[in-house]
Amino acid sequence: MPSAPPPDWIIARRRVVGDRIRAARAAAGLTQEMLAELAGMDRQAINRIEQAHASPLLDNLFRIADALDVPLSDLVQ
């Protein structure tokens, strides 16, 4: 049985996380491809997270924060 789509408030918070990742990536002068390589992920995954089309695993958020050299708390609210 397919799961129900997430409520609007979750989508909104995903957008905030994606926006923060995008801003930190831009501040670091990285492309999505560069960030993906540093984080050990693929570019499409980074894009889906930044666009709020996917809910990132906590492990991937750790990888992204480490690759950006920022505390995880800077990326999530």
C-alpha positions as CSV (number, residue, x, y, z in Angstrom):
1,M,0.0,0.0,0.0
2,P,1.5,3.4,-1.0
3,S,2.1,5.8,1.8
4,A,0.2,9.1,2.0
5,P,2.0,12.2,0.8
6,P,3.7,14.2,3.5
7,P,1.8,17.1,5.0
8,D,2.5,20.7,3.8
9,W,4.5,21.6,6.9
10,I,7.0,18.8,6.2
11,I,7.3,19.9,2.5
12,A,7.9,23.5,3.8
13,R,10.7,22.4,6.2
14,R,12.3,20.3,3.4
15,R,12.4,23.5,1.3
16,V,14.1,25.3,4.1
17,V,16.7,22.6,4.5
18,G,17.2,22.5,0.7
19,D,17.6,26.3,0.6
20,R,20.2,26.2,3.4
21,I,22.2,23.5,1.7
22,R,22.1,25.5,-1.6
23,A,23.2,28.7,0.1
24,A,26.0,26.9,2.0
25,R,27.1,25.2,-1.3
26,A,27.1,28.5,-3.1
27,A,29.0,30.3,-0.3
28,A,31.6,27.5,-0.6
29,G,31.8,28.0,-4.3
30,L,30.7,24.5,-5.1
31,T,28.6,23.1,-7.9
32,Q,26.1,20.3,-7.1
33,E,28.5,17.9,-8.8
34,M,31.4,19.1,-6.6
35,L,29.3,18.8,-3.5
36,A,28.1,15.3,-4.5
37,E,31.7,14.1,-5.0
38,L,32.8,15.5,-1.7
39,A,29.8,14.0,0.1
40,G,30.1,10.6,-1.7
41,M,26.7,11.0,-3.2
42,D,25.3,11.6,-6.7
43,R,24.4,14.9,-8.2
44,Q,20.8,13.9,-8.7
45,A,20.5,13.2,-5.0
46,I,21.9,16.7,-4.1
47,N,19.5,18.2,-6.6
48,R,16.4,16.4,-5.2
49,I,17.3,17.4,-1.7
50,E,17.9,21.1,-2.7
51,Q,14.6,21.1,-4.6
52,A,12.7,19.5,-1.7
53,H,11.7,16.5,-3.9
54,A,13.3,14.0,-1.5
55,S,13.6,13.6,2.2
56,P,17.3,13.1,2.9
57,L,18.5,10.4,5.2
58,L,20.3,11.6,8.4
59,D,23.5,9.9,7.2
60,N,23.3,12.0,4.0
61,L,22.8,15.2,5.9
62,F,25.9,14.4,8.0
63,R,27.8,13.8,4.7
64,I,26.6,17.1,3.2
65,A,27.4,19.1,6.4
66,D,30.9,17.5,6.5
67,A,31.5,18.2,2.8
68,L,30.4,21.8,3.3
69,D,32.4,22.1,6.6
70,V,29.4,23.5,8.4
71,P,27.6,22.2,11.5
72,L,24.5,20.1,10.8
73,S,22.5,22.6,12.8
74,D,23.3,25.2,10.1
75,L,21.4,23.1,7.6
76,V,18.3,22.0,9.6
77,Q,15.9,24.0,11.7
